[in-house]
Amino acid sequence: MSDQQDRIMRLFIEEAKEHLDTLENGLVDLKSTMKDPESLQEMFRAAHSVKGGAAMLSLDSIRTTAHRLEDCFKVLKDGPVKQVDQKVESLFLKGVDTLKDLLARLEGPFGLRNEEGEKLVQQVMPVFAQLETHLKNLASGKVVAVAAAGSRAPAAAQAAPGGSPSFAAQVMVLLKEMLQVFKQKESAASRQELTAVCVRLYKLGGKVETWQNLVKTARGAIVNPKNSYKVLAPLIIKELKDAGDLMQGGKAKTIAPSKNLLLLAATPKAAAAAPTAAPAAAVAATAAAATALKQVALPAEPKAVVKLLLKTFNKKQLSEIAKLLVHAIKSSS
């Protein structure tokens, strides 16, 4: 790949990430988004832009996935669907998650292979088919949107784990409050509002340790002023929403914070004991890296280590880690 092609590819990846943020933020509270035609139009344009960029670069799996997302958003934008439910949100998020997976592989050291891209596309196509069918049924009145916040939960949702009926719906109510705060200007006051919501979420889970641990981790990420709302909002809301669904389904034992959330919640310790020549940011990166890497086993193959690091950390964190490694090597020689 030439330097110019490489620059074009990197530009596409960065823009695609921004479009994915737009899609995730809109899907977190799709019921509210449905009331704003401009927001729906923005989500449609985001999927359309990813599709167009992927087509230009001959990234067929990304183009196909984005195209199917675009088709489904078009149904919402132009069609007679007046109300959506959690099933619509969940199916849309599965499509977006596949697009994120494809993009992450493209950005990785080995790129996106055609066969693995095609495999992911084949796996997600039934999801889009199910989504389109459900949207058509909602539009025709064959089914009624269920599990809306504040409404009576269906029978299967009664007596959910966590001690409350319709646990997932109660979580969504609090997450919508959290989303509104995330839309405010970043400040100490707004972070206090977010932590107050975390306290309510913590209590909502009763004494379920896995749920409480996830909420505490989310709170730790929120109180760190270095973490921007743009980064925190989609990650925290999605993980708490998914965990709420797991609690509702009796699968609380499987709840666990992701490596990315653990990284954001990591608090640098013993900075004063670090070598004076090491930059403070590198010390922070080291503490964060230690927390995240405790969750995984480092492979022996150097290329595999590189792949793992690229998947786990963002560019800024990788840069700081690289600086610290250089410093450590010089100090030991």
C-alpha positions as CSV (number, residue, x, y, z in Angstrom):
1,M,0.0,0.0,0.0
2,S,1.4,3.4,-1.0
3,D,1.8,6.3,1.5
4,Q,-1.2,8.0,-0.2
5,Q,-3.4,4.9,0.1
6,D,-2.4,4.5,3.7
7,R,-3.3,8.1,4.5
8,I,-6.7,7.6,2.8
9,M,-7.3,4.4,4.7
10,R,-6.5,6.0,8.0
11,L,-8.7,9.0,7.3
12,F,-11.6,6.6,6.5
13,I,-11.0,4.7,9.7
14,E,-11.0,7.9,11.8
15,E,-14.2,9.2,10.1
16,A,-15.9,5.8,10.4
17,K,-15.2,5.8,14.2
18,E,-16.9,9.2,14.5
19,H,-19.9,7.9,12.5
20,L,-20.1,4.8,14.8
21,D,-20.2,7.1,17.8
22,T,-23.1,8.9,16.2
23,L,-25.0,5.6,15.7
24,E,-24.3,4.3,19.2
25,N,-25.3,7.6,20.9
26,G,-28.6,7.6,19.0
27,L,-29.4,4.0,19.7
28,V,-28.8,4.2,23.4
29,D,-32.1,6.1,23.7
30,L,-33.7,5.3,20.4
31,K,-37.2,6.1,21.7
32,S,-36.2,9.7,22.3
33,T,-34.2,9.8,19.0
34,M,-37.4,8.8,17.2
35,K,-39.0,12.1,18.2
36,D,-36.2,14.1,16.5
37,P,-36.3,13.8,12.7
38,E,-32.9,15.5,12.4
39,S,-31.3,13.0,14.8
40,L,-32.7,10.1,12.7
41,Q,-31.4,11.8,9.5
42,E,-28.0,12.2,11.1
43,M,-27.9,8.4,11.9
44,F,-29.0,7.6,8.4
45,R,-26.2,9.9,7.0
46,A,-23.6,8.2,9.3
47,A,-24.4,4.7,7.9
48,H,-24.5,6.1,4.4
49,S,-21.1,7.8,4.8
50,V,-19.5,4.6,6.1
51,K,-21.0,2.7,3.2
52,G,-19.7,5.2,0.6
53,G,-16.2,5.3,2.0
54,A,-16.0,1.5,2.2
55,A,-17.2,1.2,-1.4
56,M,-14.5,3.6,-2.6
57,L,-11.8,1.5,-0.8
58,S,-13.4,-1.8,-2.0
59,L,-14.0,-2.9,1.6
60,D,-17.0,-5.1,0.7
61,S,-17.8,-6.5,4.1
62,I,-17.9,-3.0,5.7
63,R,-19.9,-1.6,2.7
64,T,-22.5,-4.4,2.9
65,T,-22.9,-4.1,6.7
66,A,-23.2,-0.3,6.5
67,H,-25.7,-0.6,3.6
68,R,-28.0,-2.9,5.6
69,L,-27.8,-0.5,8.6
70,E,-28.7,2.3,6.2
71,D,-31.7,0.4,4.9
72,C,-33.0,-0.1,8.4
73,F,-32.5,3.5,9.4
74,K,-34.4,4.5,6.2
75,V,-37.4,2.5,7.4
76,L,-37.3,4.5,10.7
77,K,-36.7,7.8,8.9
78,D,-39.3,7.5,6.1
79,G,-41.6,4.7,7.3
80,P,-44.7,4.6,9.4
81,V,-43.0,3.2,12.5
82,K,-44.1,5.4,15.4
83,Q,-42.8,3.6,18.4
84,V,-39.8,1.2,18.9
85,D,-39.0,-1.2,21.7
86,Q,-35.9,-2.7,23.3
87,K,-35.8,-5.5,20.7
88,V,-35.3,-2.9,17.9
89,E,-32.5,-1.2,19.9
90,S,-30.8,-4.5,20.6
91,L,-30.9,-5.7,17.0
92,F,-29.6,-2.3,15.7
93,L,-26.7,-2.5,18.3
94,K,-25.8,-5.9,17.1
95,G,-25.4,-4.5,13.6
96,V,-23.3,-1.6,14.8
97,D,-21.2,-4.0,16.9
98,T,-20.4,-6.0,13.7
99,L,-19.4,-2.8,12.0
100,K,-17.1,-2.0,14.9
101,D,-15.6,-5.4,14.8
102,L,-14.9,-5.1,11.1
103,L,-13.3,-1.7,11.6
104,A,-11.2,-2.9,14.5
105,R,-9.8,-5.7,12.3
106,L,-9.2,-3.3,9.5
107,E,-7.2,-1.1,11.8
108,G,-5.2,-4.0,13.3
109,P,-1.7,-5.0,12.3
110,F,-2.9,-7.7,9.9
111,G,-5.7,-5.8,8.3
112,L,-9.2,-7.1,7.4
113,R,-9.0,-10.4,5.4
114,N,-11.8,-11.0,2.9
115,E,-12.7,-14.4,4.3
116,E,-13.1,-13.2,7.9
117,G,-15.0,-10.1,6.7
118,E,-17.4,-12.3,4.7
119,K,-17.9,-14.6,7.7
120,L,-18.9,-11.7,10.0
121,V,-21.3,-10.5,7.3
122,Q,-23.0,-13.9,7.0
123,Q,-23.4,-14.0,10.7
124,V,-25.1,-10.6,10.9
125,M,-27.4,-10.9,7.9
126,P,-30.0,-12.8,9.9
127,V,-30.0,-10.0,12.5
128,F,-30.8,-7.4,9.8
129,A,-33.5,-9.7,8.4
130,Q,-35.1,-10.1,11.9
131,L,-34.8,-6.3,12.4
132,E,-36.6,-5.5,9.1
133,T,-39.4,-8.0,9.9
134,H,-39.9,-6.6,13.4
135,L,-40.0,-3.0,12.1
136,K,-42.6,-4.0,9.5
137,N,-44.7,-5.7,12.1
138,L,-44.5,-2.6,14.3
139,A,-45.5,-0.4,11.4
140,S,-48.4,-2.7,10.5
141,G,-49.6,-3.1,14.1
142,K,-49.1,-6.8,14.1
143,V,-47.0,-6.4,17.2
144,V,-46.9,-3.7,19.9
145,A,-43.7,-2.1,21.2
146,V,-43.1,-3.6,24.6
147,A,-40.9,-3.0,27.7
148,A,-41.0,0.8,27.2
149,A,-39.7,2.7,30.3
150,G,-42.5,3.1,32.8
151,S,-44.8,0.5,31.2
152,R,-45.8,-2.9,32.6
153,A,-43.2,-5.5,31.7
154,P,-44.2,-8.7,29.9
155,A,-44.8,-11.8,32.1
156,A,-41.4,-13.2,31.2
157,A,-39.8,-10.2,32.7
158,Q,-41.4,-10.4,36.1
159,A,-39.3,-11.3,39.2
160,A,-36.1,-10.6,37.4
161,P,-32.8,-11.1,39.2
162,G,-31.8,-8.1,41.3
163,G,-35.0,-8.1,43.3
164,S,-37.1,-5.9,41.0
165,P,-39.6,-6.7,38.3
166,S,-38.6,-5.4,34.9
167,F,-35.0,-4.8,36.0
168,A,-33.8,-4.0,32.5
169,A,-36.5,-1.4,32.0
170,Q,-35.5,0.3,35.3
171,V,-31.9,0.3,34.3
172,M,-32.9,2.0,31.0
173,V,-34.7,4.8,32.9
174,L,-31.5,5.6,34.8
175,L,-29.3,5.3,31.7
176,K,-31.5,7.8,29.9
177,E,-30.9,10.2,32.8
178,M,-27.2,9.5,32.5
179,L,-27.2,10.2,28.8
180,Q,-28.8,13.6,29.3
181,V,-26.0,14.5,31.8
182,F,-23.4,13.2,29.3
183,K,-24.8,15.7,26.8
184,Q,-24.0,18.6,29.2
185,K,-20.7,20.5,29.4
186,E,-18.0,18.5,31.2
187,S,-17.6,19.9,34.7
188,A,-17.2,18.8,38.3
189,A,-20.9,19.4,38.9
190,S,-22.0,17.2,35.9
191,R,-19.6,14.5,37.0
192,Q,-21.3,14.6,40.4
193,E,-24.6,14.1,38.8
194,L,-23.3,11.1,36.9
195,T,-21.9,9.6,40.1
196,A,-25.3,10.1,41.8
197,V,-26.9,8.1,39.0
198,C,-24.3,5.4,39.6
199,V,-25.2,5.2,43.2
200,R,-28.9,4.6,42.2
201,L,-27.8,2.0,39.7
202,Y,-25.6,0.3,42.4
203,K,-28.6,0.1,44.8
204,L,-30.9,-1.2,42.1
205,G,-28.8,-4.3,41.8
206,G,-29.3,-5.4,45.4
207,K,-26.4,-7.4,46.5
208,V,-25.4,-8.9,43.2
209,E,-21.6,-8.6,43.3
210,T,-20.9,-8.7,39.6
211,W,-23.4,-5.9,38.9
212,Q,-22.0,-3.8,41.8
213,N,-18.5,-4.3,40.5
214,L,-19.5,-3.1,37.1
215,V,-21.2,0.0,38.4
216,K,-18.2,0.8,40.7
217,T,-15.9,0.5,37.7
218,A,-18.1,2.8,35.7
219,R,-18.1,5.3,38.5
220,G,-14.3,5.1,38.7
221,A,-14.1,6.0,35.0
222,I,-16.5,8.9,35.4
223,V,-14.7,10.6,38.3
224,N,-11.4,10.6,36.3
225,P,-11.4,14.1,34.8
226,K,-9.0,13.0,32.1
227,N,-11.8,10.8,30.6
228,S,-14.0,12.8,28.2
229,Y,-17.7,12.4,28.0
230,K,-17.4,11.5,24.3
231,V,-15.4,8.5,25.2
232,L,-17.3,7.6,28.4
233,A,-20.9,7.9,27.2
234,P,-21.1,5.1,24.5
235,L,-18.9,2.7,26.5
236,I,-20.5,3.0,29.9
237,I,-24.1,3.2,28.7
238,K,-23.8,0.2,26.5
239,E,-22.0,-2.0,29.1
240,L,-24.6,-1.1,31.8
241,K,-27.5,-1.7,29.3
242,D,-26.1,-5.1,28.3
243,A,-25.5,-6.0,32.0
244,G,-29.1,-5.0,32.8
245,D,-30.3,-7.4,30.1
246,L,-28.1,-10.1,31.6
247,M,-29.5,-9.5,35.1
248,Q,-33.0,-9.6,33.6
249,G,-32.2,-13.0,31.9
250,G,-30.8,-14.5,35.1
251,K,-27.2,-14.4,33.8
252,A,-25.7,-12.0,36.4
253,K,-22.7,-14.2,36.9
254,T,-21.5,-13.4,33.4
255,I,-21.4,-9.7,34.0
256,A,-17.9,-8.2,33.9
257,P,-16.4,-4.8,33.0
258,S,-14.6,-4.7,29.6
259,K,-10.8,-4.2,29.4
260,N,-11.5,-0.7,28.0
261,L,-13.7,0.3,30.9
262,L,-11.1,-1.1,33.4
263,L,-8.5,1.0,31.6
264,L,-10.5,4.2,31.9
265,A,-11.2,3.5,35.6
266,A,-7.6,2.7,36.5
267,T,-6.0,5.1,39.0
268,P,-2.3,5.7,38.7
269,K,-0.5,4.9,42.0
270,A,2.9,5.5,43.4
271,A,3.7,8.2,40.7
272,A,6.2,9.8,43.0
273,A,8.2,6.5,43.1
274,A,8.6,6.4,39.4
275,P,11.9,7.3,37.7
276,T,12.1,11.1,37.5
277,A,13.1,11.0,33.8
278,A,9.8,9.2,32.9
279,P,7.0,11.5,31.9
280,A,4.0,11.7,34.2
281,A,1.7,10.6,31.3
282,A,3.9,7.5,30.8
283,V,3.5,6.6,34.5
284,A,-0.2,6.9,34.2
285,A,-0.2,4.7,31.1
286,T,1.9,2.1,32.9
287,A,-0.6,1.9,35.8
288,A,-3.5,1.7,33.4
289,A,-1.7,-1.0,31.3
290,A,-1.0,-3.1,34.4
291,T,-4.7,-3.1,35.4
292,A,-5.9,-4.0,31.9
293,L,-3.2,-6.6,31.1
294,K,-4.0,-8.5,34.4
295,Q,-7.1,-9.5,32.5
296,V,-5.3,-11.2,29.7
297,A,-2.3,-13.5,29.1
298,L,0.5,-12.1,27.1
299,P,1.4,-14.3,24.1
300,A,5.0,-15.3,23.5
301,E,5.0,-14.3,19.8
302,P,6.1,-10.6,19.4
303,K,3.6,-10.0,16.6
304,A,0.8,-11.4,18.7
305,V,1.8,-9.1,21.6
306,V,1.7,-6.1,19.2
307,K,-1.8,-7.2,18.0
308,L,-3.0,-7.5,21.6
309,L,-1.7,-4.0,22.5
310,L,-3.2,-2.4,19.4
311,K,-6.6,-4.0,20.3
312,T,-6.4,-3.0,24.0
313,F,-5.0,0.6,23.9
314,N,-5.7,3.8,21.9
315,K,-3.0,5.7,20.0
316,K,-2.2,8.1,22.8
317,Q,-1.8,5.4,25.3
318,L,0.4,3.3,23.0
319,S,2.6,6.4,22.4
320,E,3.1,6.9,26.1
321,I,3.8,3.1,26.6
322,A,6.4,3.2,23.8
323,K,8.1,6.2,25.4
324,L,8.3,4.4,28.7
325,L,9.7,1.3,27.1
326,V,12.4,3.3,25.4
327,H,13.3,4.9,28.7
328,A,13.4,1.5,30.4
329,I,15.7,0.0,27.8
330,K,18.1,3.0,28.0
331,S,18.1,2.8,31.8
332,S,18.9,-0.9,31.8
333,S,21.7,-0.7,29.3
